[in-house]
């Protein structure tokens, strides 16, 4: 998964939660970085992107 990194973000982080609300992944986001979701089980997830301007959320479906 790729997130379009904005250069005005200061130390952005991402969190991924499973459908039950459990945190399954958390990492700092760096310019031109990808998020490795290959180890996640198939299912629905919620991604939260934390930046200095707010928190952005996006649901996604992981399939094998």
GUVO-949678 format. One record per atom (N, C-alpha, C, O): x, y, z; atom name; residue in one letter; residue number from 0. Coordinates in pm, whole numbers, plus 50000, padded with zeros to 5 digits. Layout:
REM GUVO-949678
rec X=X; Y=Y; Z=Z; name=CA; resn=A; resi=NUM
...
This chain:
REM GUVO-949678
rec X=50086; Y=49885; Z=50000; name=N; resn=X; resi=0
rec X=50000; Y=50000; Z=50000; name=CA; resn=X; resi=0
rec X=50091; Y=50122; Z=50000; name=C; resn=X; resi=0
rec X=50192; Y=50125; Z=50069; name=O; resn=X; resi=0
rec X=50052; Y=50222; Z=49921; name=N; resn=X; resi=1
rec X=50132; Y=50344; Z=49911; name=CA; resn=X; resi=1
rec X=50048; Y=50464; Z=49952; name=C; resn=X; resi=1
rec X=49931; Y=50475; Z=49913; name=O; resn=X; resi=1
rec X=50107; Y=50552; Z=50029; name=N; resn=X; resi=2
rec X=50041; Y=50677; Z=50069; name=CA; resn=X; resi=2
rec X=50118; Y=50792; Z=50006; name=C; resn=X; resi=2
rec X=50240; Y=50798; Z=50014; name=O; resn=X; resi=2
rec X=50045; Y=50881; Z=49943; name=N; resn=X; resi=3
rec X=50105; Y=50998; Z=49880; name=CA; resn=X; resi=3
rec X=50154; Y=51095; Z=49988; name=C; resn=X; resi=3
rec X=50074; Y=51168; Z=50046; name=O; resn=X; resi=3
rec X=50283; Y=51095; Z=50014; name=N; resn=X; resi=4
rec X=50344; Y=51174; Z=50121; name=CA; resn=X; resi=4
rec X=50343; Y=51323; Z=50086; name=C; resn=X; resi=4
rec X=50384; Y=51363; Z=49977; name=O; resn=X; resi=4
rec X=50295; Y=51402; Z=50179; name=N; resn=X; resi=5
rec X=50295; Y=51548; Z=50161; name=CA; resn=X; resi=5
rec X=50418; Y=51605; Z=50232; name=C; resn=X; resi=5
rec X=50443; Y=51572; Z=50348; name=O; resn=X; resi=5
rec X=50493; Y=51690; Z=50165; name=N; resn=X; resi=6
rec X=50619; Y=51740; Z=50220; name=CA; resn=X; resi=6
rec X=50601; Y=51832; Z=50340; name=C; resn=X; resi=6
rec X=50697; Y=51856; Z=50414; name=O; resn=X; resi=6
rec X=50481; Y=51883; Z=50363; name=N; resn=X; resi=7
rec X=50460; Y=51971; Z=50478; name=CA; resn=X; resi=7
rec X=50422; Y=51892; Z=50604; name=C; resn=X; resi=7
rec X=50402; Y=51953; Z=50709; name=O; resn=X; resi=7
rec X=50412; Y=51760; Z=50595; name=N; resn=X; resi=8
rec X=50383; Y=51679; Z=50714; name=CA; resn=X; resi=8
rec X=50507; Y=51672; Z=50801; name=C; resn=X; resi=8
rec X=50619; Y=51659; Z=50751; name=O; resn=X; resi=8
rec X=50487; Y=51680; Z=50932; name=N; resn=X; resi=9
rec X=50596; Y=51667; Z=51027; name=CA; resn=X; resi=9
rec X=50575; Y=51539; Z=51106; name=C; resn=X; resi=9
rec X=50478; Y=51527; Z=51180; name=O; resn=X; resi=9
rec X=50665; Y=51445; Z=51090; name=N; resn=X; resi=10
rec X=50662; Y=51316; Z=51161; name=CA; resn=X; resi=10
rec X=50528; Y=51245; Z=51155; name=C; resn=X; resi=10
rec X=50470; Y=51215; Z=51259; name=O; resn=X; resi=10
rec X=50476; Y=51219; Z=51035; name=N; resn=X; resi=11
rec X=50347; Y=51148; Z=51026; name=CA; resn=X; resi=11
rec X=50362; Y=51002; Z=51068; name=C; resn=X; resi=11
rec X=50467; Y=50941; Z=51049; name=O; resn=X; resi=11
rec X=50256; Y=50948; Z=51124; name=N; resn=X; resi=12
rec X=50252; Y=50807; Z=51161; name=CA; resn=X; resi=12
rec X=50123; Y=50744; Z=51109; name=C; resn=X; resi=12
rec X=50023; Y=50813; Z=51089; name=O; resn=X; resi=12
rec X=50128; Y=50615; Z=51088; name=N; resn=X; resi=13
rec X=50007; Y=50543; Z=51048; name=CA; resn=X; resi=13
rec X=49978; Y=50436; Z=51152; name=C; resn=X; resi=13
rec X=50068; Y=50380; Z=51214; name=O; resn=X; resi=13
rec X=49850; Y=50409; Z=51167; name=N; resn=X; resi=14
rec X=49804; Y=50300; Z=51250; name=CA; resn=X; resi=14
rec X=49703; Y=50222; Z=51167; name=C; resn=X; resi=14
rec X=49622; Y=50280; Z=51094; name=O; resn=X; resi=14
rec X=49708; Y=50089; Z=51177; name=N; resn=X; resi=15
rec X=49610; Y=50004; Z=51110; name=CA; resn=X; resi=15
rec X=49540; Y=49922; Z=51217; name=C; resn=X; resi=15
rec X=49603; Y=49858; Z=51301; name=O; resn=X; resi=15
rec X=49406; Y=49925; Z=51211; name=N; resn=X; resi=16
rec X=49322; Y=49852; Z=51305; name=CA; resn=X; resi=16
rec X=49242; Y=49747; Z=51230; name=C; resn=X; resi=16
rec X=49199; Y=49769; Z=51117; name=O; resn=X; resi=16
rec X=49221; Y=49632; Z=51295; name=N; resn=X; resi=17
rec X=49136; Y=49531; Z=51233; name=CA; resn=X; resi=17
rec X=48989; Y=49567; Z=51256; name=C; resn=X; resi=17
rec X=48960; Y=49668; Z=51321; name=O; resn=X; resi=17
rec X=48898; Y=49487; Z=51206; name=N; resn=X; resi=18
rec X=48755; Y=49515; Z=51211; name=CA; resn=X; resi=18
rec X=48703; Y=49518; Z=51356; name=C; resn=X; resi=18
rec X=48598; Y=49577; Z=51383; name=O; resn=X; resi=18
rec X=48777; Y=49454; Z=51448; name=N; resn=X; resi=19
rec X=48739; Y=49453; Z=51589; name=CA; resn=X; resi=19
rec X=48800; Y=49568; Z=51669; name=C; resn=X; resi=19
rec X=48781; Y=49576; Z=51791; name=O; resn=X; resi=19
rec X=48873; Y=49656; Z=51601; name=N; resn=X; resi=20
rec X=48931; Y=49772; Z=51668; name=CA; resn=X; resi=20
rec X=49067; Y=49748; Z=51730; name=C; resn=X; resi=20
rec X=49119; Y=49835; Z=51800; name=O; resn=X; resi=20
rec X=49126; Y=49631; Z=51706; name=N; resn=X; resi=21
rec X=49259; Y=49602; Z=51760; name=CA; resn=X; resi=21
rec X=49367; Y=49663; Z=51671; name=C; resn=X; resi=21
rec X=49362; Y=49650; Z=51548; name=O; resn=X; resi=21
rec X=49463; Y=49728; Z=51732; name=N; resn=X; resi=22
rec X=49577; Y=49783; Z=51659; name=CA; resn=X; resi=22
rec X=49664; Y=49668; Z=51611; name=C; resn=X; resi=22
rec X=49713; Y=49590; Z=51692; name=O; resn=X; resi=22
rec X=49682; Y=49657; Z=51479; name=N; resn=X; resi=23
rec X=49762; Y=49548; Z=51423; name=CA; resn=X; resi=23
rec X=49893; Y=49596; Z=51363; name=C; resn=X; resi=23
rec X=49982; Y=49516; Z=51337; name=O; resn=X; resi=23
rec X=49905; Y=49727; Z=51341; name=N; resn=X; resi=24
rec X=50029; Y=49780; Z=51285; name=CA; resn=X; resi=24
rec X=50040; Y=49929; Z=51318; name=C; resn=X; resi=24
rec X=49940; Y=50001; Z=51319; name=O; resn=X; resi=24
rec X=50161; Y=49973; Z=51344; name=N; resn=X; resi=25
rec X=50187; Y=50115; Z=51367; name=CA; resn=X; resi=25
rec X=50329; Y=50143; Z=51319; name=C; resn=X; resi=25
rec X=50421; Y=50068; Z=51350; name=O; resn=X; resi=25
rec X=50347; Y=50250; Z=51245; name=N; resn=X; resi=26
rec X=50480; Y=50285; Z=51197; name=CA; resn=X; resi=26
rec X=50487; Y=50433; Z=51160; name=C; resn=X; resi=26
rec X=50386; Y=50496; Z=51128; name=O; resn=X; resi=26
rec X=50609; Y=50486; Z=51167; name=N; resn=X; resi=27
rec X=50633; Y=50621; Z=51120; name=CA; resn=X; resi=27
rec X=50635; Y=50617; Z=50968; name=C; resn=X; resi=27
rec X=50682; Y=50521; Z=50908; name=O; resn=X; resi=27
rec X=50585; Y=50722; Z=50908; name=N; resn=X; resi=28
rec X=50579; Y=50730; Z=50763; name=CA; resn=X; resi=28
rec X=50691; Y=50820; Z=50714; name=C; resn=X; resi=28
rec X=50708; Y=50932; Z=50763; name=O; resn=X; resi=28
rec X=50767; Y=50770; Z=50619; name=N; resn=X; resi=29
rec X=50877; Y=50847; Z=50560; name=CA; resn=X; resi=29
rec X=50846; Y=50875; Z=50415; name=C; resn=X; resi=29
rec X=50765; Y=50806; Z=50353; name=O; resn=X; resi=29
rec X=50909; Y=50976; Z=50361; name=N; resn=X; resi=30
rec X=50886; Y=51014; Z=50221; name=CA; resn=X; resi=30
rec X=50909; Y=50893; Z=50130; name=C; resn=X; resi=30
rec X=51007; Y=50819; Z=50145; name=O; resn=X; resi=30
rec X=50818; Y=50874; Z=50037; name=N; resn=X; resi=31
rec X=50826; Y=50768; Z=49937; name=CA; resn=X; resi=31
rec X=50831; Y=50629; Z=49999; name=C; resn=X; resi=31
rec X=50898; Y=50540; Z=49947; name=O; resn=X; resi=31
rec X=50760; Y=50611; Z=50110; name=N; resn=X; resi=32
rec X=50761; Y=50479; Z=50172; name=CA; resn=X; resi=32
rec X=50630; Y=50406; Z=50142; name=C; resn=X; resi=32
rec X=50526; Y=50466; Z=50119; name=O; resn=X; resi=32
rec X=50640; Y=50276; Z=50145; name=N; resn=X; resi=33
rec X=50523; Y=50191; Z=50128; name=CA; resn=X; resi=33
rec X=50493; Y=50124; Z=50260; name=C; resn=X; resi=33
rec X=50581; Y=50107; Z=50344; name=O; resn=X; resi=33
rec X=50368; Y=50086; Z=50277; name=N; resn=X; resi=34
rec X=50326; Y=50016; Z=50396; name=CA; resn=X; resi=34
rec X=50311; Y=49870; Z=50359; name=C; resn=X; resi=34
rec X=50235; Y=49836; Z=50268; name=O; resn=X; resi=34
rec X=50384; Y=49784; Z=50427; name=N; resn=X; resi=35
rec X=50381; Y=49641; Z=50398; name=CA; resn=X; resi=35
rec X=50263; Y=49577; Z=50469; name=C; resn=X; resi=35
rec X=50264; Y=49560; Z=50591; name=O; resn=X; resi=35
rec X=50160; Y=49541; Z=50392; name=N; resn=X; resi=36
rec X=50040; Y=49479; Z=50449; name=CA; resn=X; resi=36
rec X=50029; Y=49331; Z=50414; name=C; resn=X; resi=36
rec X=49927; Y=49268; Z=50441; name=O; resn=X; resi=36
rec X=50132; Y=49276; Z=50354; name=N; resn=X; resi=37
rec X=50131; Y=49137; Z=50312; name=CA; resn=X; resi=37
rec X=50112; Y=49038; Z=50425; name=C; resn=X; resi=37
rec X=50056; Y=48930; Z=50404; name=O; resn=X; resi=37
rec X=50156; Y=49072; Z=50546; name=N; resn=X; resi=38
rec X=50145; Y=48981; Z=50660; name=CA; resn=X; resi=38
rec X=50006; Y=48983; Z=50723; name=C; resn=X; resi=38
rec X=49973; Y=48897; Z=50805; name=O; resn=X; resi=38
rec X=49924; Y=49081; Z=50687; name=N; resn=X; resi=39
rec X=49789; Y=49090; Z=50743; name=CA; resn=X; resi=39
rec X=49700; Y=48981; Z=50685; name=C; resn=X; resi=39
rec X=49714; Y=48943; Z=50569; name=O; resn=X; resi=39
rec X=49609; Y=48931; Z=50768; name=N; resn=X; resi=40
rec X=49510; Y=48835; Z=50722; name=CA; resn=X; resi=40
rec X=49412; Y=48905; Z=50627; name=C; resn=X; resi=40
rec X=49398; Y=49027; Z=50633; name=O; resn=X; resi=40
rec X=49346; Y=48831; Z=50543; name=N; resn=X; resi=41
rec X=49242; Y=48889; Z=50457; name=CA; resn=X; resi=41
rec X=49132; Y=48945; Z=50545; name=C; resn=X; resi=41
rec X=49096; Y=48885; Z=50647; name=O; resn=X; resi=41
rec X=49076; Y=49059; Z=50506; name=N; resn=X; resi=42
rec X=48968; Y=49119; Z=50583; name=CA; resn=X; resi=42
rec X=48963; Y=49269; Z=50567; name=C; resn=X; resi=42
rec X=49035; Y=49327; Z=50485; name=O; resn=X; resi=42
rec X=48876; Y=49332; Z=50644; name=N; resn=X; resi=43
rec X=48860; Y=49477; Z=50641; name=CA; resn=X; resi=43
rec X=48947; Y=49541; Z=50749; name=C; resn=X; resi=43
rec X=48963; Y=49486; Z=50858; name=O; resn=X; resi=43
rec X=49003; Y=49657; Z=50716; name=N; resn=X; resi=44
rec X=49090; Y=49728; Z=50808; name=CA; resn=X; resi=44
rec X=49060; Y=49878; Z=50801; name=C; resn=X; resi=44
rec X=49001; Y=49927; Z=50705; name=O; resn=X; resi=44
rec X=49103; Y=49947; Z=50904; name=N; resn=X; resi=45
rec X=49092; Y=50092; Z=50911; name=CA; resn=X; resi=45
rec X=49232; Y=50148; Z=50926; name=C; resn=X; resi=45
rec X=49304; Y=50112; Z=51020; name=O; resn=X; resi=45
rec X=49272; Y=50235; Z=50835; name=N; resn=X; resi=46
rec X=49401; Y=50300; Z=50841; name=CA; resn=X; resi=46
rec X=49381; Y=50441; Z=50893; name=C; resn=X; resi=46
rec X=49294; Y=50514; Z=50845; name=O; resn=X; resi=46
rec X=49461; Y=50480; Z=50992; name=N; resn=X; resi=47
rec X=49460; Y=50617; Z=51043; name=CA; resn=X; resi=47
rec X=49595; Y=50679; Z=51018; name=C; resn=X; resi=47
rec X=49699; Y=50624; Z=51055; name=O; resn=X; resi=47
rec X=49594; Y=50794; Z=50954; name=N; resn=X; resi=48
rec X=49715; Y=50870; Z=50926; name=CA; resn=X; resi=48
rec X=49714; Y=50991; Z=51019; name=C; resn=X; resi=48
rec X=49625; Y=51076; Z=51011; name=O; resn=X; resi=48
rec X=49814; Y=50998; Z=51106; name=N; resn=X; resi=49
rec X=49825; Y=51109; Z=51201; name=CA; resn=X; resi=49
rec X=49929; Y=51208; Z=51150; name=C; resn=X; resi=49
rec X=50045; Y=51172; Z=51130; name=O; resn=X; resi=49
rec X=49888; Y=51333; Z=51130; name=N; resn=X; resi=50
rec X=49979; Y=51441; Z=51092; name=CA; resn=X; resi=50
rec X=49958; Y=51556; Z=51188; name=C; resn=X; resi=50
rec X=49870; Y=51551; Z=51273; name=O; resn=X; resi=50
rec X=50038; Y=51661; Z=51174; name=N; resn=X; resi=51
rec X=50023; Y=51776; Z=51262; name=CA; resn=X; resi=51
rec X=49894; Y=51853; Z=51233; name=C; resn=X; resi=51
rec X=49850; Y=51934; Z=51315; name=O; resn=X; resi=51
rec X=49833; Y=51829; Z=51118; name=N; resn=X; resi=52
rec X=49709; Y=51900; Z=51085; name=CA; resn=X; resi=52
rec X=49583; Y=51820; Z=51117; name=C; resn=X; resi=52
rec X=49473; Y=51872; Z=51104; name=O; resn=X; resi=52
rec X=49598; Y=51694; Z=51159; name=N; resn=X; resi=53
rec X=49481; Y=51616; Z=51193; name=CA; resn=X; resi=53
rec X=49501; Y=51467; Z=51172; name=C; resn=X; resi=53
rec X=49611; Y=51420; Z=51144; name=O; resn=X; resi=53
rec X=49391; Y=51395; Z=51187; name=N; resn=X; resi=54
rec X=49391; Y=51250; Z=51169; name=CA; resn=X; resi=54
rec X=49299; Y=51218; Z=51051; name=C; resn=X; resi=54
rec X=49184; Y=51262; Z=51048; name=O; resn=X; resi=54
rec X=49350; Y=51144; Z=50957; name=N; resn=X; resi=55
rec X=49276; Y=51105; Z=50838; name=CA; resn=X; resi=55
rec X=49254; Y=50955; Z=50844; name=C; resn=X; resi=55
rec X=49346; Y=50880; Z=50877; name=O; resn=X; resi=55
rec X=49134; Y=50910; Z=50812; name=N; resn=X; resi=56
rec X=49103; Y=50767; Z=50816; name=CA; resn=X; resi=56
rec X=49059; Y=50717; Z=50681; name=C; resn=X; resi=56
rec X=49000; Y=50791; Z=50601; name=O; resn=X; resi=56
rec X=49088; Y=50591; Z=50656; name=N; resn=X; resi=57
rec X=49049; Y=50526; Z=50531; name=CA; resn=X; resi=57
rec X=49031; Y=50378; Z=50557; name=C; resn=X; resi=57
rec X=49119; Y=50314; Z=50614; name=O; resn=X; resi=57
rec X=48919; Y=50323; Z=50516; name=N; resn=X; resi=58
rec X=48897; Y=50180; Z=50525; name=CA; resn=X; resi=58
rec X=48957; Y=50114; Z=50400; name=C; resn=X; resi=58
rec X=48959; Y=50172; Z=50292; name=O; resn=X; resi=58
rec X=49006; Y=49991; Z=50418; name=N; resn=X; resi=59
rec X=49053; Y=49915; Z=50303; name=CA; resn=X; resi=59
rec X=49029; Y=49767; Z=50327; name=C; resn=X; resi=59
rec X=49012; Y=49722; Z=50441; name=O; resn=X; resi=59
rec X=49027; Y=49692; Z=50220; name=N; resn=X; resi=60
rec X=49008; Y=49548; Z=50225; name=CA; resn=X; resi=60
rec X=49137; Y=49482; Z=50179; name=C; resn=X; resi=60
rec X=49189; Y=49514; Z=50072; name=O; resn=X; resi=60
rec X=49188; Y=49390; Z=50260; name=N; resn=X; resi=61
rec X=49307; Y=49314; Z=50226; name=CA; resn=X; resi=61
rec X=49260; Y=49178; Z=50177; name=C; resn=X; resi=61
rec X=49188; Y=49108; Z=50248; name=O; resn=X; resi=61
rec X=49301; Y=49140; Z=50058; name=N; resn=X; resi=62
rec X=49270; Y=49006; Z=50008; name=CA; resn=X; resi=62
rec X=49400; Y=48940; Z=49964; name=C; resn=X; resi=62
rec X=49496; Y=49008; Z=49929; name=O; resn=X; resi=62
rec X=49401; Y=48811; Z=49966; name=N; resn=X; resi=63
rec X=49523; Y=48738; Z=49927; name=CA; resn=X; resi=63
rec X=49522; Y=48703; Z=49783; name=C; resn=X; resi=63
rec X=49617; Y=48642; Z=49733; name=O; resn=X; resi=63
